[in-house]
Amino acid sequence: MTTFLRDTATIFSREFKPALRNPTALLFEMGQPLLFLFLFGALLDGAVGSSWQWFVPGILVMMCLTGPMGAGYTLLVELIGGSMERLLVTPLNRTAMLVGLSAKAMLTLLVQAVLIILLALPLGFELHAVGVLAGLTQLVIFGVGLGALSFVLAIKSAPSGTLFYIVSQSVLFPLLLLSGVLLPLESAPGWMQVVAGVNPVAYIVEAQRALFSGDLTDPSILYGTAGACALAAIGLYLGNRALRQGV
């Protein structure tokens, strides 16, 4: 266990130090979410009940979708450049490597999420502390799974990277649009609602909105949490196997 924790800390430090040296990149990544928050949130005011309780969780899920894919892209760049291959020949525990890589992405996501929540408070967002903490925990679990899957995709895409770009562009945006993150799906065409019904991200979005509204007994929370845990388990299993096999 001591070796595992040491290896995890080594990878986490390796990944996080560049972010500390360039904190402006963290704010730059938040440009699009902030734009959606201030513009879409204002447009939806009154159209979906308490718009900020409805919209802020959607923005956080959107960040959770795009952030881990960015982590996978960073890994892909290292694979193409050869630095990750040098790391893979070390005796570092492969599971610890995966956890360290994921931890950096999740800490970044948490920092960004807290900033979004703080900025939304003056706009009318009501802070339900227990629900927000539970929602952020669920997002971290969901993000770990997505991050691990993005690492698998990056490893399978090396050295050209073509597969990573194709899959990320063809899968990410449909998942995002058909999850009800930006606009309510209740008024969508029937076929779109059917497709959204099999979109796992839609269940996460519903659970987040229930939690951030303080409705801790909503059934959607159970479905969303089960989906997040299942994705995390699958992602960690596949990611661990991919790192053990190497590139």
Secondary structure as a PSIPRED ss2 file (coil, helix, strand):
# PSIPRED VFORMAT (PSIPRED V4.0)

   1 M C   1.000  0.000  0.000
   2 T H   0.000  1.000  0.000
   3 T H   0.000  1.000  0.000
   4 F H   0.000  1.000  0.000
   5 L H   0.000  1.000  0.000
   6 R H   0.000  1.000  0.000
   7 D H   0.000  1.000  0.000
   8 T H   0.000  1.000  0.000
   9 A H   0.000  1.000  0.000
  10 T H   0.000  1.000  0.000
  11 I H   0.000  1.000  0.000
  12 F H   0.000  1.000  0.000
  13 S H   0.000  1.000  0.000
  14 R H   0.000  1.000  0.000
  15 E H   0.000  1.000  0.000
  16 F H   0.000  1.000  0.000
  17 K H   0.000  1.000  0.000
  18 P H   0.000  1.000  0.000
  19 A H   0.000  1.000  0.000
  20 L H   0.000  1.000  0.000
  21 R H   0.000  1.000  0.000
  22 N C   1.000  0.000  0.000
  23 P C   1.000  0.000  0.000
  24 T H   0.000  1.000  0.000
  25 A H   0.000  1.000  0.000
  26 L H   0.000  1.000  0.000
  27 L H   0.000  1.000  0.000
  28 F H   0.000  1.000  0.000
  29 E H   0.000  1.000  0.000
  30 M C   1.000  0.000  0.000
  31 G H   0.000  1.000  0.000
  32 Q H   0.000  1.000  0.000
  33 P H   0.000  1.000  0.000
  34 L H   0.000  1.000  0.000
  35 L H   0.000  1.000  0.000
  36 F H   0.000  1.000  0.000
  37 L H   0.000  1.000  0.000
  38 F H   0.000  1.000  0.000
  39 L H   0.000  1.000  0.000
  40 F H   0.000  1.000  0.000
  41 G H   0.000  1.000  0.000
  42 A H   0.000  1.000  0.000
  43 L H   0.000  1.000  0.000
  44 L C   1.000  0.000  0.000
  45 D C   1.000  0.000  0.000
  46 G E   0.000  0.000  1.000
  47 A C   1.000  0.000  0.000
  48 V C   1.000  0.000  0.000
  49 G E   0.000  0.000  1.000
  50 S C   1.000  0.000  0.000
  51 S H   0.000  1.000  0.000
  52 W H   0.000  1.000  0.000
  53 Q H   0.000  1.000  0.000
  54 W H   0.000  1.000  0.000
  55 F H   0.000  1.000  0.000
  56 V H   0.000  1.000  0.000
  57 P H   0.000  1.000  0.000
  58 G H   0.000  1.000  0.000
  59 I H   0.000  1.000  0.000
  60 L H   0.000  1.000  0.000
  61 V H   0.000  1.000  0.000
  62 M H   0.000  1.000  0.000
  63 M H   0.000  1.000  0.000
  64 C H   0.000  1.000  0.000
  65 L H   0.000  1.000  0.000
  66 T H   0.000  1.000  0.000
  67 G H   0.000  1.000  0.000
  68 P H   0.000  1.000  0.000
  69 M H   0.000  1.000  0.000
  70 G H   0.000  1.000  0.000
  71 A H   0.000  1.000  0.000
  72 G H   0.000  1.000  0.000
  73 Y H   0.000  1.000  0.000
  74 T H   0.000  1.000  0.000
  75 L H   0.000  1.000  0.000
  76 L H   0.000  1.000  0.000
  77 V H   0.000  1.000  0.000
  78 E H   0.000  1.000  0.000
  79 L H   0.000  1.000  0.000
  80 I H   0.000  1.000  0.000
  81 G H   0.000  1.000  0.000
  82 G C   1.000  0.000  0.000
  83 S H   0.000  1.000  0.000
  84 M H   0.000  1.000  0.000
  85 E H   0.000  1.000  0.000
  86 R H   0.000  1.000  0.000
  87 L H   0.000  1.000  0.000
  88 L H   0.000  1.000  0.000
  89 V C   1.000  0.000  0.000
  90 T C   1.000  0.000  0.000
  91 P C   1.000  0.000  0.000
  92 L C   1.000  0.000  0.000
  93 N C   1.000  0.000  0.000
  94 R H   0.000  1.000  0.000
  95 T H   0.000  1.000  0.000
  96 A H   0.000  1.000  0.000
  97 M H   0.000  1.000  0.000
  98 L H   0.000  1.000  0.000
  99 V H   0.000  1.000  0.000
 100 G H   0.000  1.000  0.000
 101 L H   0.000  1.000  0.000
 102 S H   0.000  1.000  0.000
 103 A H   0.000  1.000  0.000
 104 K H   0.000  1.000  0.000
 105 A H   0.000  1.000  0.000
 106 M H   0.000  1.000  0.000
 107 L H   0.000  1.000  0.000
 108 T H   0.000  1.000  0.000
 109 L H   0.000  1.000  0.000
 110 L H   0.000  1.000  0.000
 111 V H   0.000  1.000  0.000
 112 Q H   0.000  1.000  0.000
 113 A H   0.000  1.000  0.000
 114 V H   0.000  1.000  0.000
 115 L H   0.000  1.000  0.000
 116 I H   0.000  1.000  0.000
 117 I H   0.000  1.000  0.000
 118 L H   0.000  1.000  0.000
 119 L H   0.000  1.000  0.000
 120 A H   0.000  1.000  0.000
 121 L H   0.000  1.000  0.000
 122 P H   0.000  1.000  0.000
 123 L H   0.000  1.000  0.000
 124 G C   1.000  0.000  0.000
 125 F C   1.000  0.000  0.000
 126 E C   1.000  0.000  0.000
 127 L C   1.000  0.000  0.000
 128 H C   1.000  0.000  0.000
 129 A H   0.000  1.000  0.000
 130 V H   0.000  1.000  0.000
 131 G H   0.000  1.000  0.000
 132 V H   0.000  1.000  0.000
 133 L H   0.000  1.000  0.000
 134 A H   0.000  1.000  0.000
 135 G H   0.000  1.000  0.000
 136 L H   0.000  1.000  0.000
 137 T H   0.000  1.000  0.000
 138 Q H   0.000  1.000  0.000
 139 L H   0.000  1.000  0.000
 140 V H   0.000  1.000  0.000
 141 I H   0.000  1.000  0.000
 142 F H   0.000  1.000  0.000
 143 G H   0.000  1.000  0.000
 144 V H   0.000  1.000  0.000
 145 G H   0.000  1.000  0.000
 146 L H   0.000  1.000  0.000
 147 G H   0.000  1.000  0.000
 148 A H   0.000  1.000  0.000
 149 L H   0.000  1.000  0.000
 150 S H   0.000  1.000  0.000
 151 F H   0.000  1.000  0.000
 152 V H   0.000  1.000  0.000
 153 L H   0.000  1.000  0.000
 154 A H   0.000  1.000  0.000
 155 I H   0.000  1.000  0.000
 156 K H   0.000  1.000  0.000
 157 S H   0.000  1.000  0.000
 158 A C   1.000  0.000  0.000
 159 P C   1.000  0.000  0.000
 160 S C   1.000  0.000  0.000
 161 G C   1.000  0.000  0.000
 162 T H   0.000  1.000  0.000
 163 L H   0.000  1.000  0.000
 164 F H   0.000  1.000  0.000
 165 Y H   0.000  1.000  0.000
 166 I H   0.000  1.000  0.000
 167 V H   0.000  1.000  0.000
 168 S H   0.000  1.000  0.000
 169 Q H   0.000  1.000  0.000
 170 S H   0.000  1.000  0.000
 171 V H   0.000  1.000  0.000
 172 L H   0.000  1.000  0.000
 173 F H   0.000  1.000  0.000
 174 P H   0.000  1.000  0.000
 175 L H   0.000  1.000  0.000
 176 L H   0.000  1.000  0.000
 177 L H   0.000  1.000  0.000
 178 L C   1.000  0.000  0.000
 179 S C   1.000  0.000  0.000
 180 G C   1.000  0.000  0.000
 181 V C   1.000  0.000  0.000
 182 L C   1.000  0.000  0.000
 183 L C   1.000  0.000  0.000
 184 P C   1.000  0.000  0.000
 185 L C   1.000  0.000  0.000
 186 E C   1.000  0.000  0.000
 187 S C   1.000  0.000  0.000
 188 A C   1.000  0.000  0.000
 189 P C   1.000  0.000  0.000
 190 G H   0.000  1.000  0.000
 191 W H   0.000  1.000  0.000
 192 M H   0.000  1.000  0.000
 193 Q H   0.000  1.000  0.000
 194 V H   0.000  1.000  0.000
 195 V H   0.000  1.000  0.000
 196 A H   0.000  1.000  0.000
 197 G H   0.000  1.000  0.000
 198 V C   1.000  0.000  0.000
 199 N C   1.000  0.000  0.000
 200 P H   0.000  1.000  0.000
 201 V H   0.000  1.000  0.000
 202 A H   0.000  1.000  0.000
 203 Y H   0.000  1.000  0.000
 204 I H   0.000  1.000  0.000
 205 V H   0.000  1.000  0.000
 206 E H   0.000  1.000  0.000
 207 A H   0.000  1.000  0.000
 208 Q H   0.000  1.000  0.000
 209 R H   0.000  1.000  0.000
 210 A H   0.000  1.000  0.000
 211 L H   0.000  1.000  0.000
 212 F H   0.000  1.000  0.000
 213 S C   1.000  0.000  0.000
 214 G C   1.000  0.000  0.000
 215 D C   1.000  0.000  0.000
 216 L C   1.000  0.000  0.000
 217 T C   1.000  0.000  0.000
 218 D C   1.000  0.000  0.000
 219 P H   0.000  1.000  0.000
 220 S H   0.000  1.000  0.000
 221 I H   0.000  1.000  0.000
 222 L H   0.000  1.000  0.000
 223 Y H   0.000  1.000  0.000
 224 G H   0.000  1.000  0.000
 225 T H   0.000  1.000  0.000
 226 A H   0.000  1.000  0.000
 227 G H   0.000  1.000  0.000
 228 A H   0.000  1.000  0.000
 229 C H   0.000  1.000  0.000
 230 A H   0.000  1.000  0.000
 231 L H   0.000  1.000  0.000
 232 A H   0.000  1.000  0.000
 233 A H   0.000  1.000  0.000
 234 I H   0.000  1.000  0.000
 235 G H   0.000  1.000  0.000
 236 L H   0.000  1.000  0.000
 237 Y H   0.000  1.000  0.000
 238 L H   0.000  1.000  0.000
 239 G H   0.000  1.000  0.000
 240 N H   0.000  1.000  0.000
 241 R H   0.000  1.000  0.000
 242 A H   0.000  1.000  0.000
 243 L H   0.000  1.000  0.000
 244 R H   0.000  1.000  0.000
 245 Q H   0.000  1.000  0.000
 246 G C   1.000  0.000  0.000
 247 V C   1.000  0.000  0.000
